[in-house]
Structures are given as structure tokens and as C-alpha cells.
Amino acid sequence: MKKDVKPSEMSPNDLPDERAFQDEFTREFLQSAEETRPGYYPFLSNTGRYKMDFPAKGIINKKFYNINKNSHEMFNVSFVDDNDIKIEYSLAYYEESDKKDIDTNLAFFKGRIGQDTNFEVIESKNHNIYNTNYNISKFYKHAAYIQNIINPGGIEIIFTIHCKDETNCKNNELIEQINDLIMSIEFVN
């Protein structure tokens, strides 16, 4: 397998036998058939403004995909993890979100998630992550706002975990899996 060939340019027979590669639309976003870490592959946004790890078992719902030039992008991903837990996440990228407007950006995000919550802040040299989690009925939710601090650009990501019972939604392995996916998001500056 050539490392410089994108999966969308490869024969489906030469790709890993993973759900993400079997879906033609999702495959367009994947940059390599080489894992970034076990069970995840490199994803690049169609805006070219951010990249992240993408779950091998995930697919992007083409019906709900939306892009406006390179300034806005929204999509939904769904998959079932190794413990048979259904996980969905929605991601929205906004080019105009600027670090000087972080209080306004977070206020709008709180409105979209329907929670007046406090965020745990994780700082890095290129972006800041504002994390929170909450429950709605039988759903465990984890939400994060990621602000680019080099250039304008912000990402909202909201996870919904379909719980069989409360303990399977709050296990450390699942929370770690979600946090690792969030931490893999990088802006392309």
C-alpha cells in the first residue's frame, strides 16, 4: 500500500475492512489507510482548516453534511464502539469565530446545547478546549468548544452516548475515548 495515495484514490479492495472505508462519502475525508492510533484514521476537513482522528467504525451521514465555501462545515458521525455502545457526534466549524469573542462564542454554544454549564478549560499552544458533560434523559452528552488561538476558527463538537444504563455511559474507557478524539483535533494554520 502506497502511503502517499489517499483512500479515495485506492481500490476499495485494497482498503482496510473498516466501516469508514466502505462508505464512499466518508472515505473522501480520510487521508491515509494507515492508523493514527489503533482504530482511528487521519481525517481532513473539506474546508482544509482542521484535521483529527476519525473512528474506523464511523460514517459521516451524507444527508446532514453541509459546507458553505470554506467558512462553515457541519456533519454528523455515528458508530458503535467495542462495548456495543452507540455513539453519535455532531461537529460544526466556524471560520469567523475569533479568540477575542470567546465569551460570546461560549454563550452561543451553551444556547445550542441547552445547558448553562461551566467548562473545564484545556489550553495548548495552538488552541483552547472548553469541555463539559451532562445528561438528558437516557442520553449522556459530552460537549466541547475548541477555539483556534493562532487564527480565527472555532469548532463545536457534541457527543451523544445512547445508554443502556448509567454505568455503561460513564465508564472511564468511554470517557477517555471521547477525550482522545477531542484532543486529536488540530487546526491547520
N, C-alpha and C positions, 0 to 999 in steps of 0.2 A: 504494500500500500504506500503510495507516494504521500509524503507529509505536506507538500505544498498544494495538493489538489483538494478543493472544497468538496464536501459530501454531495452537494447539489450537482456537481460535475462528474460524479462517480456512478457506476452502475449500482443499482440497489442490491444486487447480488454480492457486491464487494464491501458492503457496509456492515457494521455490527448489527446483530439481530436484536435491535432495541426499538421500542415503540417510537421514539423520537425520529429515528432514521427511516422508519417505514411510512411515516406521514410526509407526503411530498411538500406541503406548505411549511411544516416545522423544519424540515431538512434545509430549506433555503437560508435559515438563520444560523445554522451550525457551521463552524469554521474548520473543523477537523474531525476525523474519526478516531483521534487519539484522546483518551480521557484526560481531563484536567485533574481529576481525583476520582476514586472509584465511584462509578455510577453517574458521572457528570461529564458533559462535553462543552467545549467553548462555544458561546453564543455571542453574536454581534448584532446589535440593533440595526434595523433598516435606516435609521437616522445616521448611523455611524458615530453616534455620540456617547455610547456606553456599551460595555460588554459584561458578561457574567458567566457563571457556571449554569448549565441547563441540565435538568434531570433526564436521564436516559429513558425513563418511563413516562415522561411528559409529552404532551402535544399542545400546540397553540390552536385555539379554536378560531378557525379562519373567518367564521361568521361575525365574530366580535372584534376582529382585528381592525384597527383604524390608524391611519397615518395622515398627517397634514404636512406635506412637504417634508422638511427635516426638523420641524419645530415641535411637533407633538406626535406621540405614538402611544397607543393603548392596546393591550391584549390580555387574554386570559389563558392560563395554563391549568391543566388538570392531570393528576396521576394518582396511582395507588402505590403506597410505599411498601417496603419489605414486610411490614407488620400488618398488611391488609387494611391500612387506614387511608381513606380518600382525602387528598389534599388538593385544594384549588388555590391559585393566586391570581390576582389582577395586578397589572403593572401599568403605570401611566408616567410618561416622560414629558416634561415641560421645559422647552428651551429657555423661555423668558424668566424662569424662577431664578432670582438673584439672592446671594447671601445677605445683602443689606435688607432684604424684605423677609427674613426668616420668620419673624413673629407673625406676619400676615400669612405667609405660606403655611405655617403650622396651624393657624386659626382656621384657614380654609380646609386643611386636611382633617382637623378634628370634626368639622362640619360634615365632611364626606363620610367619615367613619361613624358618625353619630355618637361620639363619646367625648366628653370633656375630661381629658386624661392628662396625666403628667408623662413626659417622655424621659426615658433613660437616654443620655447623650453619649455617643461613642465618637471620639474625634480621631481623625487621621490627618496625614499631611495634605491630602487632596480633596477630602470630603468629610462631612459630618453625618452621622446616622442618628436619627431620633426614633427610638423603639418604644413600643407599648404592646400590651396584650390584654384581652378582655374576653368575656363570654357573652354570647347571645343565644338564649335557649340551649339547644343541644350542640351548638357550634362554638368551638374555641377559635378565637381570632388573634392574629398577630399582625401588627401593622408597623410599617417603618417609612419614614420620610428621609430621603438621602439628598443632601444639598452639596452640590459642587462648590468648593471654595476657591477654585482657581479661575473658573469662567462661569457665566450663568448656566443654569441647568439644574433641574430637580427631578427626583423620581419618587413616586408614591407606590408602595407595594403593600398589598393586603392579602394575608393568608387566611383561608377558612379551612378548618380541620373538622371533618364530619365525625363526631364522636359516637362510639358505641357506648362508652361510659366515660365518666370524668377522668378516671385514672389513665385510660389509654390516650387521652388528649394532652395530658400534662406530664408525660414521661420525659425524662431528661434527654433520651436519644432523639425523640421527635423535635423537641425544642432546639437541641443542638443542630439538627439537620436544617431547620428553618434559619437559624442564626448563621450557619455556614453559607447558605445560599445568599442571604443578605450581605454578608461580609465579602462575598466574591464579586459584588457589583463594583465596577470601576468606570469612571468617566474617561472618555478618550478626549484629552485636551490638546 
